[in-house]
Amino acid sequence: MNRGLPRPEDVSRHHIDATIMGFLKREKDADWSQVSLVTLHPREEIRVVLKENLERYGAVHDSRFRELVARLKFQGVSLREEAT
């Protein structure tokens, strides 16, 4: 039974989550993770995934999660909505 291809946003969100978890588990370094996120995904999409998984990421490795969030903030990705 063919269920079709996954939606692009689901694939993208899975990649964002996998990239963040790889960093939190020390499988990837901060530079690689940051570049992978901001070059492959819209900043709003990264923000949504961060917000949806905030507690889970913090529970895995809080200080590494805060480090990644700080790095992403310099790339225009923050956990709060930007006023335009």
Chimera marker file (.cmm) of the C-alpha trace (Angstrom):
<marker_set name="trace">
<marker id="1" x="0.000" y="0.000" z="0.000" r="1" g="1" b="0" radius="0.5"/>
<marker id="2" x="1.544" y="3.276" z="-1.125" r="1" g="1" b="0" radius="0.5"/>
<marker id="3" x="1.044" y="6.051" z="1.413" r="1" g="1" b="0" radius="0.5"/>
<marker id="4" x="2.919" y="8.561" z="-0.719" r="1" g="1" b="0" radius="0.5"/>
<marker id="5" x="5.943" y="10.632" z="0.063" r="1" g="1" b="0" radius="0.5"/>
<marker id="6" x="6.272" y="12.474" z="3.367" r="1" g="1" b="0" radius="0.5"/>
<marker id="7" x="5.487" y="16.161" z="3.346" r="1" g="1" b="0" radius="0.5"/>
<marker id="8" x="8.574" y="18.368" z="2.866" r="1" g="1" b="0" radius="0.5"/>
<marker id="9" x="7.957" y="20.219" z="6.138" r="1" g="1" b="0" radius="0.5"/>
<marker id="10" x="7.924" y="16.901" z="8.039" r="1" g="1" b="0" radius="0.5"/>
<marker id="11" x="11.252" y="15.879" z="6.488" r="1" g="1" b="0" radius="0.5"/>
<marker id="12" x="12.682" y="19.305" z="7.255" r="1" g="1" b="0" radius="0.5"/>
<marker id="13" x="11.517" y="19.248" z="10.880" r="1" g="1" b="0" radius="0.5"/>
<marker id="14" x="12.932" y="15.755" z="11.299" r="1" g="1" b="0" radius="0.5"/>
<marker id="15" x="16.302" y="16.964" z="9.977" r="1" g="1" b="0" radius="0.5"/>
<marker id="16" x="16.289" y="19.978" z="12.321" r="1" g="1" b="0" radius="0.5"/>
<marker id="17" x="15.477" y="17.733" z="15.282" r="1" g="1" b="0" radius="0.5"/>
<marker id="18" x="18.107" y="15.153" z="14.292" r="1" g="1" b="0" radius="0.5"/>
<marker id="19" x="20.738" y="17.889" z="13.880" r="1" g="1" b="0" radius="0.5"/>
<marker id="20" x="19.980" y="19.381" z="17.300" r="1" g="1" b="0" radius="0.5"/>
<marker id="21" x="19.917" y="15.981" z="18.996" r="1" g="1" b="0" radius="0.5"/>
<marker id="22" x="23.235" y="15.041" z="17.344" r="1" g="1" b="0" radius="0.5"/>
<marker id="23" x="24.781" y="18.167" z="18.822" r="1" g="1" b="0" radius="0.5"/>
<marker id="24" x="23.257" y="17.606" z="22.265" r="1" g="1" b="0" radius="0.5"/>
<marker id="25" x="24.544" y="14.019" z="22.315" r="1" g="1" b="0" radius="0.5"/>
<marker id="26" x="28.024" y="15.223" z="21.240" r="1" g="1" b="0" radius="0.5"/>
<marker id="27" x="27.848" y="13.402" z="17.905" r="1" g="1" b="0" radius="0.5"/>
<marker id="28" x="28.412" y="16.684" z="15.992" r="1" g="1" b="0" radius="0.5"/>
<marker id="29" x="30.222" y="19.868" z="16.922" r="1" g="1" b="0" radius="0.5"/>
<marker id="30" x="28.644" y="23.301" z="17.328" r="1" g="1" b="0" radius="0.5"/>
<marker id="31" x="30.025" y="24.777" z="14.106" r="1" g="1" b="0" radius="0.5"/>
<marker id="32" x="28.756" y="21.915" z="11.936" r="1" g="1" b="0" radius="0.5"/>
<marker id="33" x="25.338" y="21.940" z="13.644" r="1" g="1" b="0" radius="0.5"/>
<marker id="34" x="24.895" y="25.692" z="13.293" r="1" g="1" b="0" radius="0.5"/>
<marker id="35" x="25.849" y="25.720" z="9.605" r="1" g="1" b="0" radius="0.5"/>
<marker id="36" x="23.700" y="22.692" z="8.858" r="1" g="1" b="0" radius="0.5"/>
<marker id="37" x="20.656" y="24.313" z="10.420" r="1" g="1" b="0" radius="0.5"/>
<marker id="38" x="20.874" y="27.830" z="8.992" r="1" g="1" b="0" radius="0.5"/>
<marker id="39" x="21.926" y="26.862" z="5.469" r="1" g="1" b="0" radius="0.5"/>
<marker id="40" x="19.247" y="24.190" z="4.973" r="1" g="1" b="0" radius="0.5"/>
<marker id="41" x="16.211" y="25.585" z="6.783" r="1" g="1" b="0" radius="0.5"/>
<marker id="42" x="14.202" y="28.802" z="7.094" r="1" g="1" b="0" radius="0.5"/>
<marker id="43" x="14.835" y="30.494" z="10.410" r="1" g="1" b="0" radius="0.5"/>
<marker id="44" x="11.147" y="30.439" z="11.343" r="1" g="1" b="0" radius="0.5"/>
<marker id="45" x="11.042" y="26.675" z="10.872" r="1" g="1" b="0" radius="0.5"/>
<marker id="46" x="14.083" y="26.235" z="13.137" r="1" g="1" b="0" radius="0.5"/>
<marker id="47" x="12.417" y="28.491" z="15.728" r="1" g="1" b="0" radius="0.5"/>
<marker id="48" x="9.215" y="26.391" z="15.657" r="1" g="1" b="0" radius="0.5"/>
<marker id="49" x="11.123" y="23.132" z="16.210" r="1" g="1" b="0" radius="0.5"/>
<marker id="50" x="13.168" y="24.679" z="19.034" r="1" g="1" b="0" radius="0.5"/>
<marker id="51" x="10.036" y="25.937" z="20.771" r="1" g="1" b="0" radius="0.5"/>
<marker id="52" x="8.130" y="22.667" z="20.316" r="1" g="1" b="0" radius="0.5"/>
<marker id="53" x="10.981" y="20.632" z="21.832" r="1" g="1" b="0" radius="0.5"/>
<marker id="54" x="12.379" y="23.111" z="24.347" r="1" g="1" b="0" radius="0.5"/>
<marker id="55" x="11.919" y="20.898" z="27.415" r="1" g="1" b="0" radius="0.5"/>
<marker id="56" x="13.142" y="17.728" z="25.698" r="1" g="1" b="0" radius="0.5"/>
<marker id="57" x="16.308" y="19.415" z="24.415" r="1" g="1" b="0" radius="0.5"/>
<marker id="58" x="17.003" y="20.958" z="27.807" r="1" g="1" b="0" radius="0.5"/>
<marker id="59" x="16.553" y="17.574" z="29.476" r="1" g="1" b="0" radius="0.5"/>
<marker id="60" x="19.073" y="15.940" z="27.137" r="1" g="1" b="0" radius="0.5"/>
<marker id="61" x="21.861" y="18.489" z="27.751" r="1" g="1" b="0" radius="0.5"/>
<marker id="62" x="20.839" y="21.913" z="28.987" r="1" g="1" b="0" radius="0.5"/>
<marker id="63" x="24.179" y="23.713" z="28.722" r="1" g="1" b="0" radius="0.5"/>
<marker id="64" x="24.841" y="22.471" z="25.162" r="1" g="1" b="0" radius="0.5"/>
<marker id="65" x="21.296" y="23.443" z="24.187" r="1" g="1" b="0" radius="0.5"/>
<marker id="66" x="21.832" y="26.963" z="25.561" r="1" g="1" b="0" radius="0.5"/>
<marker id="67" x="25.128" y="27.158" z="23.644" r="1" g="1" b="0" radius="0.5"/>
<marker id="68" x="23.409" y="26.227" z="20.376" r="1" g="1" b="0" radius="0.5"/>
<marker id="69" x="20.552" y="28.690" z="20.986" r="1" g="1" b="0" radius="0.5"/>
<marker id="70" x="23.107" y="31.456" z="21.643" r="1" g="1" b="0" radius="0.5"/>
<marker id="71" x="24.936" y="30.639" z="18.398" r="1" g="1" b="0" radius="0.5"/>
<marker id="72" x="21.681" y="30.558" z="16.430" r="1" g="1" b="0" radius="0.5"/>
<marker id="73" x="20.630" y="33.913" z="17.852" r="1" g="1" b="0" radius="0.5"/>
<marker id="74" x="23.561" y="35.519" z="16.026" r="1" g="1" b="0" radius="0.5"/>
<marker id="75" x="22.186" y="33.929" z="12.833" r="1" g="1" b="0" radius="0.5"/>
<marker id="76" x="18.746" y="35.485" z="13.343" r="1" g="1" b="0" radius="0.5"/>
<marker id="77" x="17.110" y="32.531" z="15.064" r="1" g="1" b="0" radius="0.5"/>
<marker id="78" x="15.770" y="33.276" z="18.520" r="1" g="1" b="0" radius="0.5"/>
<marker id="79" x="13.182" y="31.600" z="20.684" r="1" g="1" b="0" radius="0.5"/>
<marker id="80" x="11.035" y="34.706" z="20.797" r="1" g="1" b="0" radius="0.5"/>
<marker id="81" x="9.061" y="36.148" z="17.951" r="1" g="1" b="0" radius="0.5"/>
<marker id="82" x="10.745" y="39.042" z="16.201" r="1" g="1" b="0" radius="0.5"/>
<marker id="83" x="8.670" y="42.185" z="15.869" r="1" g="1" b="0" radius="0.5"/>
<marker id="84" x="8.578" y="43.455" z="12.308" r="1" g="1" b="0" radius="0.5"/>
<link id1="1" id2="2" r="1" g="1" b="0" radius="0.2"/>
<link id1="2" id2="3" r="1" g="1" b="0" radius="0.2"/>
<link id1="3" id2="4" r="1" g="1" b="0" radius="0.2"/>
<link id1="4" id2="5" r="1" g="1" b="0" radius="0.2"/>
<link id1="5" id2="6" r="1" g="1" b="0" radius="0.2"/>
<link id1="6" id2="7" r="1" g="1" b="0" radius="0.2"/>
<link id1="7" id2="8" r="1" g="1" b="0" radius="0.2"/>
<link id1="8" id2="9" r="1" g="1" b="0" radius="0.2"/>
<link id1="9" id2="10" r="1" g="1" b="0" radius="0.2"/>
<link id1="10" id2="11" r="1" g="1" b="0" radius="0.2"/>
<link id1="11" id2="12" r="1" g="1" b="0" radius="0.2"/>
<link id1="12" id2="13" r="1" g="1" b="0" radius="0.2"/>
<link id1="13" id2="14" r="1" g="1" b="0" radius="0.2"/>
<link id1="14" id2="15" r="1" g="1" b="0" radius="0.2"/>
<link id1="15" id2="16" r="1" g="1" b="0" radius="0.2"/>
<link id1="16" id2="17" r="1" g="1" b="0" radius="0.2"/>
<link id1="17" id2="18" r="1" g="1" b="0" radius="0.2"/>
<link id1="18" id2="19" r="1" g="1" b="0" radius="0.2"/>
<link id1="19" id2="20" r="1" g="1" b="0" radius="0.2"/>
<link id1="20" id2="21" r="1" g="1" b="0" radius="0.2"/>
<link id1="21" id2="22" r="1" g="1" b="0" radius="0.2"/>
<link id1="22" id2="23" r="1" g="1" b="0" radius="0.2"/>
<link id1="23" id2="24" r="1" g="1" b="0" radius="0.2"/>
<link id1="24" id2="25" r="1" g="1" b="0" radius="0.2"/>
<link id1="25" id2="26" r="1" g="1" b="0" radius="0.2"/>
<link id1="26" id2="27" r="1" g="1" b="0" radius="0.2"/>
<link id1="27" id2="28" r="1" g="1" b="0" radius="0.2"/>
<link id1="28" id2="29" r="1" g="1" b="0" radius="0.2"/>
<link id1="29" id2="30" r="1" g="1" b="0" radius="0.2"/>
<link id1="30" id2="31" r="1" g="1" b="0" radius="0.2"/>
<link id1="31" id2="32" r="1" g="1" b="0" radius="0.2"/>
<link id1="32" id2="33" r="1" g="1" b="0" radius="0.2"/>
<link id1="33" id2="34" r="1" g="1" b="0" radius="0.2"/>
<link id1="34" id2="35" r="1" g="1" b="0" radius="0.2"/>
<link id1="35" id2="36" r="1" g="1" b="0" radius="0.2"/>
<link id1="36" id2="37" r="1" g="1" b="0" radius="0.2"/>
<link id1="37" id2="38" r="1" g="1" b="0" radius="0.2"/>
<link id1="38" id2="39" r="1" g="1" b="0" radius="0.2"/>
<link id1="39" id2="40" r="1" g="1" b="0" radius="0.2"/>
<link id1="40" id2="41" r="1" g="1" b="0" radius="0.2"/>
<link id1="41" id2="42" r="1" g="1" b="0" radius="0.2"/>
<link id1="42" id2="43" r="1" g="1" b="0" radius="0.2"/>
<link id1="43" id2="44" r="1" g="1" b="0" radius="0.2"/>
<link id1="44" id2="45" r="1" g="1" b="0" radius="0.2"/>
<link id1="45" id2="46" r="1" g="1" b="0" radius="0.2"/>
<link id1="46" id2="47" r="1" g="1" b="0" radius="0.2"/>
<link id1="47" id2="48" r="1" g="1" b="0" radius="0.2"/>
<link id1="48" id2="49" r="1" g="1" b="0" radius="0.2"/>
<link id1="49" id2="50" r="1" g="1" b="0" radius="0.2"/>
<link id1="50" id2="51" r="1" g="1" b="0" radius="0.2"/>
<link id1="51" id2="52" r="1" g="1" b="0" radius="0.2"/>
<link id1="52" id2="53" r="1" g="1" b="0" radius="0.2"/>
<link id1="53" id2="54" r="1" g="1" b="0" radius="0.2"/>
<link id1="54" id2="55" r="1" g="1" b="0" radius="0.2"/>
<link id1="55" id2="56" r="1" g="1" b="0" radius="0.2"/>
<link id1="56" id2="57" r="1" g="1" b="0" radius="0.2"/>
<link id1="57" id2="58" r="1" g="1" b="0" radius="0.2"/>
<link id1="58" id2="59" r="1" g="1" b="0" radius="0.2"/>
<link id1="59" id2="60" r="1" g="1" b="0" radius="0.2"/>
<link id1="60" id2="61" r="1" g="1" b="0" radius="0.2"/>
<link id1="61" id2="62" r="1" g="1" b="0" radius="0.2"/>
<link id1="62" id2="63" r="1" g="1" b="0" radius="0.2"/>
<link id1="63" id2="64" r="1" g="1" b="0" radius="0.2"/>
<link id1="64" id2="65" r="1" g="1" b="0" radius="0.2"/>
<link id1="65" id2="66" r="1" g="1" b="0" radius="0.2"/>
<link id1="66" id2="67" r="1" g="1" b="0" radius="0.2"/>
<link id1="67" id2="68" r="1" g="1" b="0" radius="0.2"/>
<link id1="68" id2="69" r="1" g="1" b="0" radius="0.2"/>
<link id1="69" id2="70" r="1" g="1" b="0" radius="0.2"/>
<link id1="70" id2="71" r="1" g="1" b="0" radius="0.2"/>
<link id1="71" id2="72" r="1" g="1" b="0" radius="0.2"/>
<link id1="72" id2="73" r="1" g="1" b="0" radius="0.2"/>
<link id1="73" id2="74" r="1" g="1" b="0" radius="0.2"/>
<link id1="74" id2="75" r="1" g="1" b="0" radius="0.2"/>
<link id1="75" id2="76" r="1" g="1" b="0" radius="0.2"/>
<link id1="76" id2="77" r="1" g="1" b="0" radius="0.2"/>
<link id1="77" id2="78" r="1" g="1" b="0" radius="0.2"/>
<link id1="78" id2="79" r="1" g="1" b="0" radius="0.2"/>
<link id1="79" id2="80" r="1" g="1" b="0" radius="0.2"/>
<link id1="80" id2="81" r="1" g="1" b="0" radius="0.2"/>
<link id1="81" id2="82" r="1" g="1" b="0" radius="0.2"/>
<link id1="82" id2="83" r="1" g="1" b="0" radius="0.2"/>
<link id1="83" id2="84" r="1" g="1" b="0" radius="0.2"/>
</marker_set>
